[in-house]
Amino acid sequence: MFSPRLWLHRRRYPERHAQLEILLRNQALSREELLRKQRTDFAAIVAFAAANVPYYAECLSLHPDSIPLLEKDAVRERLDDLLSRDADRRRVKLGHTGGSTGKPLAFWYDQAKHELMRAGMMRGFMMSGWQPGQKVLNFWGARQDIAAGGVFGANWSDLIAAEKTIAATEYSAAKLHAWARCIQRYRPVLLYGYASAMSELARFVIADRMAMPRSLIGVYSTAEVLTDAQRELMQQAFGCKVFNQYGCREVPNIAWECRHGNMHVFADLVYLESLRDDGEDRLIVTSLTNRLMPFIRYNLGDSGRLLDGECACGSPFPLLEMGMCRQNDWILGRAGQRIHPGVFIHLLDGQTSIRQYQWVQRDPAHLTLNLVAAEKLGSDALAALTDKVRHLMGGNVALEVNHVAEIPRTSSGKHRFVIGMP
């Protein structure tokens, strides 16, 4: 059936739809064909990086028989050396990660990477039964993504894309009610957002007995751990399946869940390894498509393991079982609102001397920031940060900054970058 909206969207984003067509052809390959393509693409990206990227030219010459892991510290410290020599610096942009490991991270990207990322998201959504042109309602917290021009920025093209975004940086009873009413009025086919925000909305919907539209066929959880309890809560509230999605800003679209409940690794976009280390299965990823700033054998800081076998959905993509990933707390504002931890991450954007950080809240009027940094924050930077915190939390908040040599980890060895009130 002809859709004027989809036709306009194709005209507006021709590269995105061209990439989607390629991705859909790839998923029609057999498992053997797909893995053969993956091996070829992996060898090609390694050869390209060795010849064109200063960091890898140095690294691979020192280790000709193996490819060392790319750690986040190396990305932070060697950012310029990870950019391809032939990159057009007038066109590249600097993005920032969510920083869920507590280590701020910047990376280079361009419009081509952005369009491929959005095409990959479209293919992922299609695993739920969604079709391009059907409505999606995003619940998102990263300010740079929801600003005009961001990944989910509000502008006229959103009307063409049948896409709307709610800034889910904080919630209160009034906001949860407004979000639920938006779903009722907008009648989306899919919801997409943070597990924590979506589960709180689900709890509110159930408590207030708010009927959700029959148009919903799926809820996609991303960016955080999705627990069984959260999944059950969302399925009860929204009356549809809940799907998990895994990726990161540096290497998006790593794995998506299908209607049979299995996570599928997008093997035409990434090469994913699971390495056993100190009793844990560490996930190591290589982007097969990013030649602007290659991420080769990148240590994600998450855990999971690859599974044998095939899925009844018929997809050729390998299976993944997620382990425990990053778990974040919400912060309590002065008016009782809950503020998403991702907001606090980006308060430190641009502070390149910071090696690690941790926000800790013990009461609504006091916030502590522990920093491991090469140099202390200057008075101007500290004053600006304090103003941002007070504006964000809605009142007079005392900000205590501690410069420390080390930030203790949890008993399981994880680093918590935001610790909310008990």
C-alpha positions as CSV (number, residue, x, y, z in Angstrom):
1,M,0.0,0.0,0.0
2,F,1.3,3.4,-1.0
3,S,2.2,5.6,2.0
4,P,2.8,9.4,1.3
5,R,4.6,9.7,4.6
6,L,7.0,6.8,3.8
7,W,7.5,8.2,0.2
8,L,8.5,11.6,1.7
9,H,10.8,10.0,4.2
10,R,12.6,8.2,1.4
11,R,13.0,11.5,-0.4
12,R,14.3,13.2,2.8
13,Y,16.7,10.4,3.8
14,P,17.8,8.5,0.6
15,E,21.0,7.2,2.1
16,R,19.3,5.8,5.1
17,H,16.8,3.8,3.0
18,A,19.6,2.7,0.6
19,Q,21.5,1.3,3.6
20,L,18.3,-0.3,4.9
21,E,17.8,-2.2,1.6
22,I,21.4,-3.5,1.9
23,L,20.8,-4.6,5.5
24,L,17.6,-6.4,4.6
25,R,19.4,-8.3,1.8
26,N,22.1,-9.3,4.3
27,Q,19.6,-10.8,6.6
28,A,18.3,-13.0,3.8
29,L,21.8,-14.7,3.6
30,S,22.3,-18.2,5.0
31,R,24.2,-18.5,8.3
32,E,27.3,-19.7,6.4
33,E,27.1,-16.9,3.8
34,L,26.7,-14.3,6.6
35,L,29.7,-15.6,8.6
36,R,31.8,-15.7,5.5
37,K,31.0,-12.1,4.8
38,Q,31.7,-11.2,8.4
39,R,35.2,-12.8,8.2
40,T,35.9,-11.0,5.0
41,D,34.7,-7.6,6.4
42,F,36.8,-8.1,9.6
43,A,40.0,-8.8,7.7
44,A,39.2,-5.7,5.5
45,I,38.7,-3.3,8.4
46,V,41.9,-4.5,10.1
47,A,43.9,-4.0,6.9
48,F,42.4,-0.6,6.4
49,A,43.1,0.5,10.0
50,A,46.7,-0.7,9.8
51,A,47.3,1.4,6.6
52,N,45.2,4.5,7.4
53,V,44.8,5.0,11.2
54,P,47.9,6.1,13.2
55,Y,46.9,4.3,16.4
56,Y,46.4,0.9,14.6
57,A,49.5,1.4,12.4
58,E,51.5,1.7,15.6
59,C,49.6,-1.0,17.6
60,L,49.6,-3.7,14.9
61,S,53.2,-3.2,14.0
62,L,54.1,-3.9,17.7
63,H,51.7,-6.9,17.8
64,P,51.9,-8.4,14.2
65,D,50.5,-11.8,15.4
66,S,47.5,-10.6,17.4
67,I,45.2,-7.7,17.8
68,P,45.2,-6.3,21.3
69,L,42.0,-5.2,22.9
70,L,41.0,-1.5,22.5
71,E,40.3,-0.2,26.0
72,K,38.3,2.9,26.8
73,D,41.4,4.7,28.2
74,A,43.1,4.3,24.9
75,V,40.1,5.8,23.1
76,R,40.1,8.8,25.4
77,E,43.9,9.3,25.3
78,R,44.5,8.6,21.6
79,L,41.3,10.2,20.2
80,D,43.0,12.0,17.3
81,D,45.2,9.0,16.5
82,L,42.1,6.9,16.0
83,L,40.7,9.1,13.3
84,S,41.5,8.0,9.7
85,R,44.1,10.0,8.0
86,D,41.8,10.7,5.0
87,A,39.0,12.0,7.1
88,D,37.6,15.4,6.2
89,R,37.9,17.2,9.4
90,R,35.4,19.9,8.2
91,R,32.7,17.3,8.1
92,V,33.4,15.1,11.1
93,K,31.7,15.7,14.4
94,L,32.6,14.9,18.0
95,G,30.1,12.7,19.9
96,H,30.1,11.6,23.5
97,T,29.1,8.3,25.0
98,G,26.7,7.7,27.9
99,G,29.7,7.1,30.1
100,S,28.1,4.2,32.0
101,T,31.5,2.8,33.0
102,G,32.3,6.1,34.8
103,K,34.9,7.1,32.2
104,P,34.0,10.0,29.9
105,L,34.5,9.1,26.2
106,A,34.4,11.1,23.0
107,F,34.4,9.7,19.5
108,W,34.4,10.9,15.9
109,Y,31.4,10.3,13.6
110,D,30.0,11.7,10.4
111,Q,26.6,11.7,8.6
112,A,27.3,8.4,6.9
113,K,27.7,6.6,10.3
114,H,24.5,8.4,11.6
115,E,22.5,7.2,8.6
116,L,23.7,3.6,8.8
117,M,22.9,3.7,12.6
118,R,19.3,4.8,11.8
119,A,19.0,2.2,9.1
120,G,20.1,-0.5,11.5
121,M,17.5,0.7,14.0
122,M,14.8,0.4,11.4
123,R,15.8,-3.1,10.6
124,G,15.9,-3.9,14.4
125,F,12.4,-2.5,14.8
126,M,11.2,-4.6,11.9
127,M,12.0,-7.7,13.9
128,S,9.0,-6.9,16.1
129,G,6.6,-6.7,13.1
130,W,6.9,-2.9,12.8
131,Q,7.1,-1.5,9.2
132,P,8.7,1.8,8.0
133,G,6.1,4.6,8.1
134,Q,4.4,3.3,11.3
135,K,4.6,5.5,14.4
136,V,7.4,5.2,17.0
137,L,7.3,7.1,20.3
138,N,10.8,7.5,21.9
139,F,11.4,8.1,25.6
140,W,15.0,9.4,25.7
141,G,17.2,11.2,28.2
142,A,20.4,12.3,26.4
143,R,20.1,16.0,25.9
144,Q,22.2,16.1,22.7
145,D,20.0,13.5,21.1
146,I,16.6,15.2,21.8
147,A,17.9,18.7,20.8
148,A,17.1,19.9,17.3
149,G,19.6,18.1,15.0
150,G,20.2,15.2,17.4
151,V,19.4,11.6,16.9
152,F,15.8,12.1,18.1
153,G,15.7,15.9,17.7
154,A,12.3,17.4,17.2
155,N,11.9,19.0,13.8
156,W,9.6,19.0,10.9
157,S,11.1,15.7,9.5
158,D,9.8,13.9,12.6
159,L,6.3,14.3,11.2
160,I,7.4,12.7,8.0
161,A,9.1,9.9,9.9
162,A,6.0,9.2,12.1
163,E,8.3,9.7,15.1
164,K,7.9,11.6,18.3
165,T,10.3,12.0,21.2
166,I,9.6,12.7,24.9
167,A,12.4,14.0,27.0
168,A,12.6,11.3,29.7
169,T,15.3,13.0,31.7
170,E,13.2,13.1,34.9
171,Y,9.8,12.0,36.0
172,S,7.1,12.8,38.5
173,A,3.5,11.7,38.9
174,A,2.4,14.6,36.8
175,K,4.9,13.8,34.0
176,L,4.1,10.1,34.1
177,H,0.4,10.9,33.6
178,A,1.3,13.2,30.7
179,W,3.5,10.5,29.1
180,A,0.6,8.0,29.3
181,R,-1.8,10.5,27.8
182,C,0.6,11.1,25.0
183,I,0.7,7.4,24.2
184,Q,-3.1,7.3,24.2
185,R,-3.4,10.3,21.9
186,Y,-0.5,9.5,19.5
187,R,-1.3,5.8,19.2
188,P,2.2,4.6,18.3
189,V,3.1,1.1,17.1
190,L,6.3,1.0,19.1
191,L,7.7,2.5,22.3
192,Y,11.5,2.9,22.6
193,G,13.5,4.0,25.6
194,Y,15.3,3.5,28.9
195,A,14.2,0.4,30.9
196,S,14.1,2.4,34.1
197,A,11.8,5.1,32.7
198,M,9.6,2.7,30.8
199,S,9.1,0.5,33.9
200,E,8.2,3.5,36.0
201,L,5.7,4.5,33.4
202,A,4.3,1.0,33.3
203,R,3.9,1.0,37.1
204,F,2.0,4.3,36.9
205,V,-0.2,3.1,34.1
206,I,-1.2,-0.1,36.0
207,A,-1.9,1.8,39.2
208,D,-4.1,4.4,37.5
209,R,-5.7,1.8,35.3
210,M,-5.0,3.8,32.1
211,A,-5.9,1.9,29.0
212,M,-3.2,1.8,26.4
213,P,-4.0,1.8,22.6
214,R,-4.4,-1.4,20.7
215,S,-2.0,0.0,18.1
216,L,1.0,-1.0,20.3
217,I,2.8,-4.2,19.1
218,G,6.1,-3.7,21.0
219,V,8.2,-1.9,23.6
220,Y,11.9,-1.7,23.0
221,S,14.2,-1.3,26.0
222,T,17.7,0.1,25.5
223,A,20.7,1.7,27.1
224,E,20.2,-0.1,30.5
225,V,19.8,-3.6,32.0
226,L,16.3,-4.9,31.4
227,T,15.3,-7.1,34.3
228,D,12.6,-9.8,34.2
229,A,10.5,-7.8,36.7
230,Q,10.7,-4.7,34.4
231,R,9.8,-6.8,31.4
232,E,6.7,-8.3,33.1
233,L,5.6,-4.9,34.3
234,M,5.8,-3.3,30.9
235,Q,4.0,-6.2,29.2
236,Q,1.2,-6.0,31.7
237,A,0.9,-2.2,31.3
238,F,1.2,-1.9,27.6
239,G,-0.4,-5.1,26.5
240,C,2.4,-6.1,24.0
241,K,5.7,-7.8,23.8
242,V,8.8,-6.2,25.3
243,F,12.1,-6.4,23.3
244,N,15.6,-5.9,24.4
245,Q,18.2,-4.0,22.3
246,Y,21.9,-3.8,22.9
247,G,24.5,-1.3,21.5
248,C,26.5,1.7,22.4
249,R,27.0,5.1,20.9
250,E,30.5,4.2,19.6
251,V,29.3,0.9,18.0
252,P,25.5,1.0,17.7
253,N,23.1,-1.9,16.7
254,I,25.1,-4.8,18.2
255,A,22.1,-7.0,19.0
256,W,18.3,-6.9,18.8
257,E,15.7,-9.3,20.2
258,C,13.2,-11.0,17.9
259,R,9.6,-12.0,18.6
260,H,10.8,-15.4,19.8
261,G,12.6,-13.8,22.7
262,N,16.2,-14.3,21.4
263,M,18.9,-11.7,21.1
264,H,20.4,-11.7,17.6
265,V,23.9,-10.3,16.9
266,F,23.9,-8.1,13.7
267,A,26.8,-10.0,12.3
268,D,26.9,-7.9,9.1
269,L,27.6,-4.8,11.2
270,V,29.8,-6.1,14.0
271,Y,32.0,-9.0,15.0
272,L,31.3,-9.8,18.6
273,E,33.5,-11.9,20.8
274,S,32.9,-13.3,24.3
275,L,36.1,-13.7,26.3
276,R,36.2,-15.6,29.6
277,D,38.1,-13.4,32.1
278,D,38.2,-13.7,35.9
279,G,35.0,-15.8,36.0
280,E,33.1,-13.4,33.7
281,D,32.3,-13.5,30.0
282,R,33.5,-10.1,28.6
283,L,32.0,-8.8,25.4
284,I,34.5,-7.5,22.8
285,V,33.1,-5.8,19.7
286,T,34.5,-4.8,16.3
287,S,32.6,-2.4,14.0
288,L,32.8,-3.8,10.5
289,T,31.6,-0.6,8.9
290,N,33.3,2.3,10.6
291,R,36.4,3.4,8.7
292,L,36.2,7.0,9.9
293,M,37.2,5.9,13.5
294,P,37.6,2.1,13.6
295,F,36.7,0.3,16.8
296,I,38.6,-3.0,16.6
297,R,38.3,-5.6,19.4
298,Y,36.8,-2.9,21.7
299,N,36.2,-3.8,25.3
300,L,32.7,-2.8,25.9
301,G,32.7,-3.3,29.7
302,D,29.7,-5.5,29.6
303,S,29.2,-9.2,29.9
304,G,27.4,-11.9,27.9
305,R,28.1,-15.0,25.9
306,L,27.4,-16.2,22.4
307,L,25.1,-19.2,22.0
308,D,25.1,-22.1,19.5
309,G,22.0,-23.0,17.6
310,E,19.4,-21.2,15.5
311,C,16.2,-19.3,16.3
312,A,12.8,-20.4,15.2
313,C,12.3,-16.9,13.7
314,G,14.6,-18.0,10.8
315,S,17.1,-15.2,11.2
316,P,20.7,-16.1,10.2
317,F,22.1,-13.8,12.9
318,P,24.0,-15.6,15.8
319,L,22.4,-15.6,19.3
320,L,23.6,-13.7,22.3
321,E,22.7,-14.2,26.0
322,M,23.3,-10.9,27.9
323,G,24.9,-11.0,31.3
324,M,24.9,-8.2,33.9
325,C,25.5,-4.9,32.2
326,R,25.6,-1.4,33.6
327,Q,23.0,-0.6,36.3
328,N,22.4,3.1,37.1
329,D,20.5,4.9,39.8
330,W,18.1,7.8,39.4
331,I,18.7,11.1,41.3
332,L,16.0,12.8,43.5
333,G,15.4,16.4,42.7
334,R,14.4,19.1,45.1
335,A,10.7,19.0,44.1
336,G,10.6,15.2,44.4
337,Q,11.2,14.5,40.7
338,R,13.4,11.6,39.6
339,I,16.2,12.6,37.2
340,H,17.8,10.1,34.9
341,P,21.5,9.4,35.5
342,G,22.3,9.9,31.8
343,V,21.8,13.7,32.4
344,F,24.6,13.8,35.0
345,I,27.0,12.0,32.7
346,H,26.9,14.8,30.1
347,L,27.4,17.6,32.7
348,L,31.1,16.6,32.4
349,D,31.4,16.8,28.6
350,G,34.5,18.6,27.6
351,Q,36.4,17.9,30.8
352,T,39.1,15.9,29.1
353,S,41.4,15.6,32.2
354,I,38.8,13.4,34.1
355,R,39.8,9.8,34.1
356,Q,36.9,8.5,36.2
357,Y,33.9,10.0,38.1
358,Q,31.1,9.0,40.4
359,W,28.0,11.0,41.4
360,V,26.7,10.1,44.9
361,Q,23.5,11.4,46.5
362,R,22.8,10.9,50.2
363,D,20.0,13.5,50.6
364,P,18.0,15.8,48.2
365,A,20.0,18.9,49.1
366,H,23.5,17.4,48.8
367,L,25.4,15.9,45.9
368,T,28.9,14.5,45.9
369,L,31.1,14.2,42.8
370,N,34.2,12.0,43.2
371,L,36.8,12.6,40.5
372,V,40.0,10.8,39.4
373,A,41.6,13.5,37.2
374,A,44.9,14.6,36.0
375,E,44.2,18.1,37.4
376,K,41.7,19.6,39.7
377,L,38.7,21.5,38.4
378,G,39.3,25.2,38.2
379,S,37.1,27.6,40.2
380,D,35.3,28.8,37.0
381,A,34.6,25.2,35.9
382,L,33.4,24.3,39.4
383,A,31.1,27.3,39.6
384,A,29.6,26.5,36.2
385,L,29.1,22.9,37.2
386,T,27.4,23.9,40.4
387,D,25.0,26.1,38.5
388,K,24.2,23.3,36.1
389,V,23.5,20.9,39.0
390,R,21.2,23.4,40.8
391,H,19.3,24.2,37.6
392,L,18.9,20.5,36.8
393,M,17.8,19.5,40.3
394,G,15.4,22.5,40.7
395,G,16.8,24.3,43.8
396,N,19.7,25.1,46.0
397,V,21.9,22.0,46.1
398,A,25.3,21.8,47.8
399,L,27.9,20.2,45.4
400,E,30.9,18.6,47.0
401,V,33.7,17.7,44.7
402,N,36.3,15.3,45.9
403,H,39.5,14.6,44.0
404,V,40.5,11.1,44.8
405,A,43.2,8.6,43.7
406,E,40.8,5.8,43.2
407,I,37.0,5.1,43.2
408,P,36.2,1.8,44.9
409,R,34.3,-0.8,42.9
410,T,31.4,-3.0,44.0
411,S,32.0,-6.5,45.3
412,S,31.4,-7.8,41.8
413,G,34.1,-5.6,40.3
414,K,31.7,-3.1,38.6
415,H,32.0,0.7,38.7
416,R,28.8,2.6,39.5
417,F,28.9,6.0,38.0
418,V,25.7,7.3,39.6
419,I,24.6,6.2,43.1
420,G,21.2,7.5,44.2
421,M,19.7,7.8,47.6
422,P,19.1,4.5,49.5
